[in-house]
Amino acid sequence: MAFPRQPSSFFSEGDRPLRAEEVEDPFRHGILTIARAAGRAELPWPRRTPDTLRAANDD
């Protein structure tokens, strides 16, 4: 699952994607900050889910 680890951005300057720290508009900065947090929260899910399902089936 390499694709979630690849940096991406909703906003760019020319051909270069902008990081949240580079965006001055507070609303755009907020969108990027939320997207980053959601991505970090989603990464462990595929590893954790099989264990959760196994435990539920053991009951």
Backbone torsions as a table, in degrees:
resi	resn	phi	psi	omega
1	MET	NA	68.1	-178.2
2	ALA	-78.2	-27.1	-172.4
3	PHE	-61.0	-36.3	179.6
4	PRO	-69.1	-20.1	-178.0
5	ARG	-84.3	-12.7	-179.4
6	GLN	-76.1	132.3	178.9
7	PRO	-66.6	143.9	175.6
8	SER	-145.4	166.4	-179.9
9	SER	-149.9	150.6	175.0
10	PHE	-83.8	-18.6	-174.3
11	PHE	-126.3	149.1	-179.4
12	SER	-143.3	163.8	174.4
13	GLU	-123.1	103.6	-171.3
14	GLY	69.5	-126.6	178.4
15	ASP	-94.3	-2.2	-174.3
16	ARG	-96.8	122.9	175.6
17	PRO	-67.0	142.9	179.8
18	LEU	-95.0	139.1	174.0
19	ARG	-82.8	159.4	-179.5
20	ALA	-55.4	-37.4	-178.0
21	GLU	-66.7	-19.6	-177.6
22	GLU	-93.5	-10.0	-176.8
23	VAL	-90.6	123.0	-177.0
24	GLU	-86.5	-30.1	-179.8
25	ASP	-66.5	123.5	-174.4
26	PRO	-63.3	-30.6	-179.4
27	PHE	-74.3	-43.2	176.1
28	ARG	-65.8	-39.5	177.0
29	HIS	-60.1	-41.8	178.7
30	GLY	-62.4	-42.0	178.2
31	ILE	-59.6	-45.4	-179.4
32	LEU	-68.0	-37.0	178.7
33	THR	-65.3	-43.3	178.5
34	ILE	-65.9	-42.4	179.1
35	ALA	-62.0	-40.6	178.8
36	ARG	-63.5	-45.2	-179.7
37	ALA	-64.4	-41.0	178.7
38	ALA	-64.3	-42.0	178.3
39	GLY	-61.6	-42.3	178.8
40	ARG	-66.0	-35.8	179.2
41	ALA	-71.4	-31.2	-177.5
42	GLU	-78.3	-28.2	-174.6
43	LEU	-57.4	-43.3	-179.3
44	PRO	-72.7	-18.8	-173.9
45	TRP	-56.0	-48.7	-178.7
46	PRO	-61.7	-29.0	178.8
47	ARG	-78.6	-35.7	-174.8
48	ARG	-80.7	-32.5	-172.0
49	THR	-62.0	-45.7	179.3
50	PRO	-57.8	-39.3	178.2
51	ASP	-64.5	-40.3	178.9
52	THR	-63.9	-42.5	179.7
53	LEU	-66.3	-41.2	177.9
54	ARG	-61.6	-44.5	-179.4
55	ALA	-62.8	-38.5	179.4
56	ALA	-67.1	-35.0	179.9
57	ASN	-76.2	-22.2	179.3
58	ASP	-74.7	-20.8	-177.2
59	ASP	-72.4	NA	NA
